[in-house]
Amino acid sequence: MSSLKKFDYRIKDNRKRNIFLCGIVFVIIIIVGVKLYQSKAQFTGTSSELNLASGKVRLSCTDKVKPKYNQELTNYVNELYESGECPELVNDETEDNNIRYIGASPDNYVKFNDELWRIIGVMNNVDDGTSKKEARVKLIRAESLGQFSWDYKQIGVGSSIKIYGSNDWSDSQLMMMLNPKDVVLENWQNQESKKNYQIDEDGTATDGTHTIYKEVGSYFNRKSGYKPATAGTTGFTETTVDFSDSGLKDESKSLINKVIFNLGSLELTNLPIAKVSQYYEGERSKTVYNSNPITWIGYVGLMYASDYGFATSGGETANRNNCLDKELYYWNELEDCHKKNWLFGQQWLITSRSDLKSYVFTIDYNGARSSKLINETFKIKPVVYLKSNVLITSGNGSKENPFKIAL
C-alpha cells in the first residue's frame, strides 16, 4: 500500500476515534445534566447551596451523613458537626461551646412523646443538680402547647407584689402546670422565703395562707388540670385544660432528666442594647429581680432568649455575624435574622426582666425580643433535656423521617 493511502487510512481512523470519544463525552454530559436536574427537584433540605450554571441545588446534611443506629443522639449530633458536612450545625462560641442547629428549617426533628419535637442543640456542662455535668441534647416541642399566662398571682399571694403576678419561675403557675409535685416542693424547700409553701394530696399549692394553683403537674402527669389564672385572697380561678392527649407519657419521662435551668437576666442598662452573647452570659449570671432565685431544678422549662438568638443563620442582606452583632431587641430591623431562624414565633421565654417584677421576655411577632406582662396569654413550647445515654433507633432528622429515640 502506498504511503499516501496509509496516511489517508490513519486520518479516517482518527476521525472515527474522535467521533467515538465525542459521543462518550456527550453521553456523560447528558447523564450529569439529568442528575443535576433531578437533584434540583429532589433536594429540599435546608443546608448548603451550591451555585451551579443551572441554578441552586440545596443539599441536606442528612443526605450526606447517615445516622449510626443504636448510637447516642448526643454523640451523633457532635459527629455530624465535626464531619463538616452539615452547615446547619454550628458552635455557638460561648464558653460552653454548645453545638446548635441554625437556619430556617434544619433537619432536627425528633419523634418524642408521639409528637414532633426539635433539637435546639447539644448543650455542654449541663448540671443535673448534683454537680454532675454532661453534654445533653436539648429539645423543644415543634408546635405550641397553647396560649397560657406565665403567672397571675395577686398582691400578697406567693411571691407576687403586683396584681399581675410574679416573674419568679420557681413559684410561677406555668411552672407548676408543667412539672410534678416533687420538683415544685424541692425548689421551695431550697428557699427560705418559701419554707411555708405546701402542696396537698389533691395537687393544690398554697403559700401557707392562700391558694396559688391547683392540680400541680397536670401536663407532666398527662391529665386534666387548670390553666394559670387569677389567684387572690378569695381563691383561685379554675380555668380547665386537658392534657390527657398531649401531656408527657411514661416512656417520654424515662428519657429526660431534671437539670438546672439558669434564671439570670440582664442589668437594666443592657436591656435594649444586649446582643445574643450578652443574653447568654446574663442568663447565667446572678442578676435577677430582688430576691428571685438564680437557678431552678426541674424537668420542663422554656427556651432562653439566647436559644432563639443563636438559632439564626442569617441571609443575603444580613448574615449570621450581622445578626449576632445586632441588639436582639432590634432584630425587627433585619428580616434575615428572624426569617432564617427556625425558632422564630411568638412565645414566652423562661428569661425574666430584672427591673420589673411582673414582666418576662418573649419573642414578638416581628422577630424582636420583647417583654410582656405575665398575666397576658402567650404561646408556650415546652423544653426538656434528654438523658445523655438516649439512643437513635431510626430516622435521619427530617420532618418526614424524624429521629426515633429510646434508652
Steps between C-alpha positions, in 0.01 A plus 500: 500500500628844410603741775224738386228236552643407841486864600140522375400194706660652812294816454180294469590297811567818698169643385315187615682504832427871551133449412485210749665706776271795431204265526614379843551857622155595371338206684682596823380860467141380453521270806652773718237745382219259586651433842530873571142557393382215722706638787349842459152353520580243765713676762285722714718508811603814672875500511760598244426638155723420203497766231483318168445630148157337502397660830528431872492146635426464871674218681381374835767383742297189576546397137876515550549335839275214608424423865668200659207338668526401867735794539448768766321798353736737681805346335332479161422873487859573604636266232272657241640841589861380504459335159472844343217370282224679688495881479173488697714434809731762650701556815345793687850607614388555858710378791305173481553449124148368445409357160177651364269454204456816296304620198141526387424127495782266609457124514482481879171320555455236769203275568449553871183442702340383171535858376750697299759679712818667377862505613620841613847353527749313715554703814823442687554518876135444588472441875242251629494668841758270655798681344521228235544680169445338162430585139128461439266536203251781557155457343211738440148403397451577129149638547373723775318329785254789502452852636560545872587763756845471654355585842202685646543515878360810667677728749606309810444155348822301476785721386274750321516868593288613204148423379646352181702216651863416575786426260656261753500179293534285813141580604346600169176327417630404156794314656258318732284396206798353314685324785418237764433561867837375625692742275291795616547408867873436461557851370288657772688315772825650372371854553453649844222729374294198391537272802127532576388406149311170477328271247226269626410155368256647249773715346389831648795731563488764773739756646388403848200733482376538142439257217759557229399234250311172468575163335877547507672296226202451269719518187777284644247241620291505180167587655248781518577800716484877504656784305700766681229738620417759763608396848391753760402524863158355415630194316619365164305539174456151357540513121528142377750354255529137392842342441375139484603487132795740497668461841817300555475122473689272739737393221580863424564578865750213513708675231544834679678616815466782743760767428590844623332777301671837539267786590741792472418810298661823383592818677248777438744705292555206262136407440455675163859480377599140579619267228437125497827413675418750777166329557683169535728650764213678676291184522786338691560800723367589845306796362132449591214706631546556874499160673403281204704177484785485248449130416221243500519119481231326300387296201305738279586862429493748214774615267736787573529824307848385397361171358293705261784733407756229432259311268527750215704432188449846358448553130607711205430845644614416854727200557531310827778723632293809420212353700714404797646850503154657498314571824232231540247768590544648151491182293181624336730731299677203336250256349761236419575461871157363587380367165807277483438375854299184563421607859325818385141526621314680776555325832593539865862461609627383838722811520351772724563872523718610790340842537126423504341227713208430266679482164659210314682499168325376186561458129269743327317479166763719330794281601633725774553415864219666694343467845143458618297528816491144624122484545461537122451180300776397264610180327725255682730230363627266774874432515669187644850352517549137396705258705849473359461128418191535280550306174394562141300201380404628153439812291721770353365814667279619216138590567387204292746259666577640848751346738336234711657454841504261792714395795 
